[in-house]
Amino acid sequence: MTELASTPRPKRPEFRNINAFTDLPSYRLPLAGIVSILHRVSGAIMFMLMPFIIWMFDTSISSDISFDRFKSAFNAGMLGLPGVLWKLVALALIWAYLHHFLAGLRHLWMDSSHEAVSKNFGRQSAAFTLVVSIGLTLVLGAKLFGLY
């Protein structure tokens, strides 16, 4: 009994608050964590730009005159802002939709398959999601800016 009482216990881990300014910049987030955060960011972008999405849809299909107004907003600009800025907003929406869709499919696959819940699959599917969403965004952005 005395041997157990005299044996020193190992030091317990010390938990402390995280300082966002000193700890977070040096923290290495895994690729799956980056995709997860970007999934939330893309959802927030699409939600906040919902009025712009509705305006684009309504203006593009209402009539020929409104479609011409829609095209001129992206070519010449509107509301005092140049057309390039509106194209960049549309490009952000394109990325947000593609990334959110692909990351959502990734999460659905992980929810439905036990083999998909592994470190290796998480890393590979996160890399696939990032590469495909950025690649498709570049292709569609080139079309949006008239490169082909």
N, C-alpha and C positions, 0 to 999 in steps of 0.2 A: 504494500500500500504506500509506503514511503517513497518507493522508486517512481511510482506514477505521479505523485504529488511534486516531486523534485525535478521531473523532466520539464525542461522549458518548452513551451508551446511555440510553434512557428508563428511568425508575425502575420497577422491577418492583413489582407489587402486594404489599402487606404483609398477610399472613394472621395473624390473632391468635385467641386463644381468646375465646369469647363468654361474657360474664358474665351469668348468668341474671337477676340483680337489676337491672342497669343497662341491658343491651342489649335484652332481650326485651320489656319493657313498651313500648318505643318502636318496636319492629319492626312494620311493617304487613304482615300476612299476607294474601295474596289470598283471595278467597272460596272458590276451589277448594281451597286449603290448609286453610281452616277446615272445609269439608265433609269433607275427608280425615281430619283429626284427630277430628272428631265421629263419623266412621265407626268409627274405632278405639275411641273412648270408648263408643259405643253397643254395640259387640260385647263390651266388657269388662263393661258393666252387665248385659247379658243373661247372660253367663257367670257372674258373681258372684251373680246373683239366680236362678240355675237351681233351687236347692232351693225357693224361694218359688213359682216357676212350676210345679214338679212338685206341690207341696202344693195350689196352686190347682186344677190340673187334676184331681188325685186326689179332692179334697174335693168338687168341683163335680159329679162324675159318679158317685160311689160309690153313694149312696142318697139318699132324700129327707131323711133326718135329717142326713146330712153336708152336703147342699146348704143346709139351714137354718143349720147351723153356719157354713158358708161365707158366707152372706148376713149373719149376725150379726157376723162378724168385720169386715166392711166397714161395717156400720151402727153397732154398739155398741163395737167394738174387741175386741182379744184380747192376751194376754200383757202386760197392763197398759198397752198403748198404745191411744190413741183410734182410732176407725175412719177418721177423716180422714187420719191418717198412713198407714194401710194403703192408702187410696185414692190418696194421693200417690205411694206406691211403685208401685202399679199404673199410675198415669199415667206415671211415669218409664219403666216397662216398655213401655207403649204407644208413647211417643215413641222409645225405643231401637229397638223392632222396626220401626216405620215408617221411621225415618231409615236404619237399617242396610239395610233392604230396598231403599229408593229409591237410596241411594248405591251399593249393590251392583249394581243394574241400570245405574246410570250408568257404573260401572267396566266392567261387561261390555260395554256399548255402545262404550266407548272402546277396549276390547281387540279388538273385532270390526270396527270401521270406521275406515278411515284418515282420513276426513273429520272424524271426531269428535275427533281429536287436534289441536285448535287452541286458541289462547288464547280466542277468542270463544266456541266451544262450551263450553269449560271453565267460563267465567264464567256463561254462560246456564244450563247444566245444574246448576251448583252453586246458583244462585239458585232454580231450579225445585225442586231437592231440598229446600232449606231451607224454602221457602214451602209446598210441599205437605205435607212432614212436620209442620211446625208447625201448619198449618191443619187437617189431619186429626186431629192430637193435640188441638187445641182442640175440635173437633166431638165426638170420642169422649170427651174429658174432661168435656164438658158432659153427655153421656149418663151417664157414670160418677157424676157428682155430682148427678144427678137434675134437671137443668135442663130437660129435655124428656122 
